[in-house]
Amino acid sequence: QWQTASYNFGTTAGNINTGVTANTAFHTFEIVVNAAGTQALFYIDGTLVRTETANIPTGSARSTGVGVHIIKTNGTTARLLNIDLLALEVDVSR
C-alpha cells in the first residue's frame, strides 16, 4: 500500500498505510501544507487519504524538500519505480 510520512528534525509521524494498494497504474500524488505548518493533507488521485498534524518541519532551521523512493519489505524479487513528473509548487499567498 502507498504510505505517508512526515519528519521533523529526525522525529517521524510514522509510515502510515493509506489503504490504497500500490499497483502499476499511473497515479497523481499531492501534499498540501497549510501556511502555519500545522497540517499536511495527503492526496492520491485527488482523494484525501491522510491528514497529518505531527512532525511537520517549520522554522528557519528546517529544510523541506521533495523526493521519491521505494522500499520493498517482502520477498527478494526486484521492483521498479518509474517517475514521469516530479514538481514542487510553493504558494506563499495562502
trRosetta pair geometry for C-beta under 8 A, 3 or more apart (Angstrom, degrees):
i j d omega theta_ij theta_ji phi_ij phi_ji
1 17 4.5 53 91 -152 139 100
1 18 6.0 -167 161 47 107 72
1 19 6.4 12 -153 -71 140 7
1 20 6.1 119 -159 68 87 45
1 21 5.7 -62 -100 -101 69 40
1 22 6.1 167 -131 -14 13 87
2 17 7.8 112 77 -153 43 56
2 18 4.8 -18 84 29 90 129
2 20 4.9 -14 31 78 112 102
2 21 7.8 61 -7 117 80 6
2 22 5.4 130 -55 -71 70 89
2 27 7.9 -144 -72 143 148 168
2 29 7.8 -162 -165 -100 144 122
2 44 6.0 124 76 -91 161 148
2 49 7.5 34 89 126 119 166
3 15 4.5 18 166 -180 143 90
3 16 6.0 145 -160 66 81 38
3 17 5.7 -46 -99 -90 83 42
3 18 6.5 -164 -101 -16 27 87
4 15 7.5 159 73 -152 34 48
4 16 5.1 -23 58 58 86 98
4 18 6.2 90 -18 -67 97 101
4 42 4.5 -82 -105 -71 140 172
4 49 7.2 164 -36 99 128 105
4 50 4.5 -140 18 59 157 159
4 52 6.5 -151 136 -45 131 130
5 12 6.0 -24 -169 -160 105 111
5 13 6.5 164 -159 62 53 83
5 14 6.6 -130 -120 104 83 28
5 15 4.9 -26 -74 -94 114 62
5 16 7.0 160 -76 11 57 76
6 12 7.0 147 81 -154 46 60
6 13 4.5 26 53 17 93 124
6 40 5.9 151 -85 33 136 150
6 52 5.0 152 -13 146 136 151
6 54 6.7 149 74 88 126 63
6 55 4.8 147 110 93 98 93
6 56 5.4 -36 -178 -83 141 62
6 57 7.9 -159 180 -12 93 75
7 10 7.2 20 -175 -92 103 8
7 11 6.9 153 -155 76 61 41
7 12 5.0 -25 -98 -97 79 76
7 13 7.6 -127 -68 8 39 75
7 55 6.0 -33 -132 154 16 121
7 57 7.2 5 97 -41 59 108
8 11 5.5 -25 68 61 75 93
8 55 4.1 -159 12 -165 105 68
8 56 6.2 14 -61 61 126 12
8 57 4.5 174 -113 -75 84 67
8 58 7.9 -11 -128 9 129 64
8 62 6.7 -20 -145 -131 84 135
9 57 7.2 136 -26 -108 72 95
9 62 6.9 -78 -51 -104 89 100
11 55 5.2 -139 106 -115 93 122
12 15 7.6 -9 162 -36 137 65
12 55 6.0 139 -149 139 18 169
13 16 7.3 -34 122 -26 94 117
13 52 5.6 109 112 -156 166 120
13 54 4.2 137 -104 85 113 104
13 55 4.4 -160 -43 40 90 120
16 50 6.0 126 96 -124 132 146
16 52 7.8 178 20 -86 145 110
18 42 7.1 -117 -102 116 124 129
18 44 6.4 96 149 -12 159 139
18 49 4.1 21 -159 160 115 134
18 50 5.9 -94 -110 -34 88 111
19 49 6.9 -162 45 -156 92 105
20 44 5.2 -142 46 81 175 161
20 49 6.0 -58 -16 -119 124 147
26 84 7.3 6 -136 -4 108 146
27 44 6.1 -20 -175 -167 122 91
27 45 5.7 -79 -147 -56 79 95
28 43 7.9 -11 111 115 87 100
28 44 7.5 146 80 -162 53 43
28 45 5.7 110 46 -93 82 45
28 46 7.0 42 75 -35 119 73
29 42 7.7 -22 -166 -167 90 82
29 43 6.9 153 -158 85 43 65
29 44 5.9 -12 -104 -105 72 66
30 42 7.7 154 85 -157 53 39
30 43 4.2 -5 59 57 97 113
30 46 7.8 46 16 -87 129 41
31 40 5.8 -5 -173 -174 100 106
31 41 7.0 158 -156 78 48 51
31 42 5.6 -10 -105 -102 80 66
31 43 7.5 -164 -73 22 35 75
32 40 7.1 156 78 -156 43 54
32 41 4.5 -10 58 54 96 104
32 43 7.3 37 -4 -8 101 113
33 37 6.2 15 167 -115 116 54
33 39 7.1 161 -149 89 54 49
33 40 4.8 -20 -95 -100 80 81
33 41 7.8 -168 -73 19 34 68
33 56 6.5 154 -137 -164 120 132
34 37 7.0 -128 78 -38 71 18
34 38 6.1 -36 66 49 121 75
34 39 4.8 39 4 55 119 94
34 40 7.9 -127 4 -73 72 40
34 94 7.3 -119 -152 131 54 118
35 92 8.0 94 -122 -157 100 48
35 94 5.1 -162 -55 108 108 77
36 39 7.8 45 68 12 97 82
36 58 7.9 -17 154 -113 48 152
37 56 5.3 -179 175 118 79 118
37 57 7.4 -85 -163 94 127 35
37 58 3.5 118 125 -84 164 123
38 53 6.2 7 163 -147 70 86
38 56 6.8 173 -116 51 14 141
39 51 6.5 -17 -164 -172 103 94
39 52 7.1 146 -157 79 51 50
39 53 5.4 -20 -100 -97 70 80
39 56 7.4 -80 -27 -33 7 162
40 51 7.5 157 81 -159 49 47
40 52 4.5 -14 60 62 98 102
40 53 7.8 -172 21 -74 70 34
40 56 5.5 169 -29 -104 113 125
41 48 5.9 -51 -172 -129 106 105
41 50 7.7 161 -157 88 42 55
41 51 5.7 -14 -105 -107 69 74
41 52 7.9 -166 -74 24 26 73
42 48 7.3 103 75 -155 51 59
42 49 5.5 -63 104 64 97 88
42 50 4.2 7 47 57 121 96
42 51 7.6 -151 20 -72 79 30
42 52 6.9 53 -19 -8 109 107
43 46 6.0 1 174 -129 123 12
43 47 6.2 147 -155 67 79 31
43 48 5.6 -45 -96 -89 80 46
43 49 6.6 133 -124 6 27 86
44 47 5.9 -29 68 60 68 88
44 49 5.1 22 10 -20 104 139
48 51 7.1 15 178 -54 118 88
52 55 7.8 -56 166 57 118 80
52 56 6.9 139 116 -64 104 105
53 56 7.4 -64 -162 -14 28 121
57 62 3.7 -176 -180 172 104 133
57 63 7.1 -26 150 65 156 34
57 64 5.5 -178 79 -75 123 91
58 62 6.0 61 61 46 14 148
59 62 5.0 85 63 5 81 108
66 86 6.6 164 131 172 120 106
66 88 4.7 -163 -6 -77 146 114
67 86 8.0 30 -120 -168 29 146
68 81 6.9 -164 141 147 116 137
68 83 5.8 144 57 -85 157 135
68 86 6.4 -125 -14 -102 121 133
69 81 7.8 130 -168 55 26 167
70 79 6.2 -134 149 103 143 117
70 81 4.2 -175 -40 -40 135 139
72 75 7.2 -74 166 67 116 79
72 79 5.3 152 -77 16 128 129
83 86 5.6 2 172 -42 132 107
91 94 5.4 59 111 -11 106 107
